[in-house]
Amino acid sequence: MAKHSHRDRILESGLRVVHERGFTGASVRDIVRAAGVPQGSFSNHFASKEAFGVEILNLYFEQTLEIIRKTLHNKELAPLARIRAYVEDVDASLLKKDELNGCLMGNLSLESGEQSPMIQRRLAELFTEVQKEIADCVRDAVKAKELPPSTNAKDLATFIHASLEGALLQSRAEQSRVAMDRYKRILYSTILI
């Protein structure tokens, strides 16, 4: 088994620390302590905390892409069932073990987006990618006659994704599943029926 480099350990531990405490609430000292590496290792591998933030977003997005591959790309399911599976997998992965930490992308968009143009740009790219994947499924649902031909795939995908992010943020803020459960109940009874 390959030995993890200090950089890998900083990224993996840093992702966890930032997800739990927030970007501004996680100091470099907290991150390197969690990684078990010397403090100087951080500046050896990252030009700034902002550059580190972009890197953990990329690492986090790899997990999101795995969920997308497993759900939205699963052609064995009907298109609306794929979207439903995506929502369920996001819910299960982000609200597991009673840790209501929300989505790192949503959290960072509120916390550091305006203060960090580099992070803001990367977040916009990642949100666009997720919405494109959902929109492709919506188009498939229209072709399969699960949704009306007049459905605007991009608008519906953006609504599904933005509402999901909002429900995750509210669940985190309230430390309660109520917002997420409400989101799923309304989505499944009005759109993904």
C-alpha positions in Angstrom: 0.0 0.0 0.0 1.4 3.4 -1.0 2.3 5.8 1.8 0.2 9.0 1.9 2.1 12.1 1.2 1.9 15.1 3.6 -0.1 16.8 0.8 -2.6 14.0 0.6 -3.0 13.9 4.4 -3.5 17.6 4.6 -6.1 17.5 1.9 -8.0 14.6 3.4 -7.9 15.8 7.0 -8.4 19.4 5.9 -11.5 18.4 4.0 -13.0 16.8 7.1 -12.0 19.8 9.3 -13.4 22.4 7.0 -16.6 20.4 6.5 -17.1 20.2 10.2 -15.9 23.8 11.3 -16.3 25.9 8.1 -13.5 27.5 6.0 -12.9 30.5 8.3 -13.4 28.4 11.4 -10.7 25.9 10.4 -7.2 27.4 10.9 -4.1 26.1 9.2 -3.0 24.9 12.6 -6.2 22.9 13.0 -5.7 21.4 9.6 -2.1 20.3 10.0 -2.8 19.0 13.5 -5.6 16.8 12.2 -3.3 15.6 9.4 -0.5 14.9 11.9 2.1 16.8 9.9 4.4 19.8 10.7 2.8 23.2 10.2 5.4 24.1 7.5 4.1 21.3 5.4 1.0 23.4 4.6 2.9 26.2 2.9 5.2 23.7 1.2 2.1 22.3 -0.7 -0.3 25.2 -1.0 0.3 28.8 -2.1 -2.4 30.0 0.2 -5.4 28.9 2.2 -7.5 30.0 -0.7 -5.6 27.6 -3.0 -6.1 24.9 -0.5 -9.8 25.7 -0.5 -10.0 25.1 -4.2 -8.1 21.8 -3.8 -10.5 20.5 -1.1 -13.4 21.4 -3.3 -11.9 19.3 -6.1 -11.4 16.4 -3.7 -14.9 16.8 -2.5 -16.3 17.0 -6.0 -14.7 13.6 -6.8 -17.1 12.1 -4.2 -20.0 14.0 -5.9 -19.0 12.6 -9.3 -19.0 9.1 -7.8 -22.6 9.7 -6.7 -23.5 11.1 -10.1 -22.0 8.0 -11.8 -23.9 5.6 -9.5 -27.2 7.4 -9.9 -27.7 9.9 -12.7 -25.7 7.8 -15.1 -27.4 4.5 -14.1 -29.3 3.7 -17.3 -30.9 0.7 -15.7 -33.2 3.1 -13.9 -35.9 5.3 -15.5 -34.8 9.0 -15.7 -36.9 10.3 -12.8 -35.8 7.4 -10.7 -32.2 8.3 -11.4 -32.8 11.8 -10.1 -34.5 10.4 -7.0 -31.6 8.0 -6.4 -29.2 11.0 -6.7 -31.1 13.0 -4.1 -31.3 9.9 -1.8 -27.5 9.3 -2.2 -26.7 12.9 -1.5 -28.9 12.8 1.6 -27.3 9.6 2.8 -23.8 10.8 2.2 -24.2 14.2 3.7 -26.5 13.6 6.6 -24.9 10.3 7.7 -24.1 9.4 11.3 -26.3 12.3 12.5 -23.7 14.7 11.3 -25.7 17.5 9.8 -22.7 19.3 8.1 -24.4 20.0 4.8 -22.8 20.2 1.5 -19.2 21.6 1.4 -19.9 23.4 -1.8 -23.0 25.1 -0.4 -21.3 25.9 2.8 -18.3 27.4 1.1 -20.5 29.4 -1.3 -22.1 31.2 1.7 -18.9 31.5 3.8 -16.1 32.4 1.4 -17.5 32.9 -2.0 -17.6 36.7 -2.1 -14.3 37.0 -0.2 -12.4 34.6 -2.4 -12.8 35.0 -6.2 -10.8 31.9 -6.8 -13.1 29.7 -4.6 -16.2 31.5 -6.0 -15.2 30.7 -9.6 -14.6 27.1 -8.8 -17.9 26.8 -7.0 -19.7 28.2 -10.0 -18.0 25.7 -12.2 -18.9 22.8 -9.9 -22.6 23.9 -9.5 -22.9 24.2 -13.3 -21.5 20.7 -13.7 -24.0 19.1 -11.3 -26.9 21.0 -12.8 -25.8 19.9 -16.3 -25.9 16.2 -15.1 -29.4 16.7 -13.6 -30.5 18.5 -16.8 -29.4 15.5 -18.9 -31.6 13.3 -16.8 -34.5 15.7 -17.1 -34.1 15.6 -20.9 -34.2 11.8 -20.8 -37.3 12.0 -18.7 -39.0 14.2 -21.3 -38.0 11.7 -24.1 -39.4 8.9 -21.9 -42.6 10.9 -21.5 -42.1 11.0 -17.7 -42.2 14.8 -18.0 -44.2 17.0 -20.4 -42.4 18.1 -23.7 -42.6 21.8 -22.6 -40.3 21.1 -19.6 -37.2 23.4 -19.6 -34.5 20.9 -18.6 -32.0 23.5 -17.5 -34.5 25.4 -15.3 -35.8 22.3 -13.7 -32.4 21.0 -13.0 -31.3 24.3 -11.5 -34.4 24.3 -9.3 -33.9 20.7 -8.1 -30.2 21.4 -7.3 -30.6 24.8 -5.7 -33.5 23.5 -3.6 -31.4 20.6 -2.5 -28.5 22.8 -1.5 -31.0 25.1 0.4 -32.5 22.1 2.2 -29.0 20.9 3.2 -28.0 24.4 4.4 -31.1 24.7 6.5 -30.7 21.2 7.9 -27.2 22.2 8.9 -28.3 25.5 10.4 -31.1 23.9 12.4 -29.2 20.7 13.2 -32.4 18.9 12.1 -33.5 16.7 9.2 -36.8 18.6 8.9 -35.8 20.8 5.9 -34.3 17.9 4.0 -37.3 15.6 4.7 -39.7 18.4 3.5 -37.6 19.0 0.4 -37.8 15.3 -0.6 -41.5 15.0 0.3 -42.4 17.9 -2.0 -40.0 17.0 -4.8 -41.2 13.4 -4.9 -44.9 14.3 -4.7 -44.9 17.2 -7.2 -42.0 16.7 -9.7 -40.6 13.2 -9.5 -43.9 11.4 -9.4 
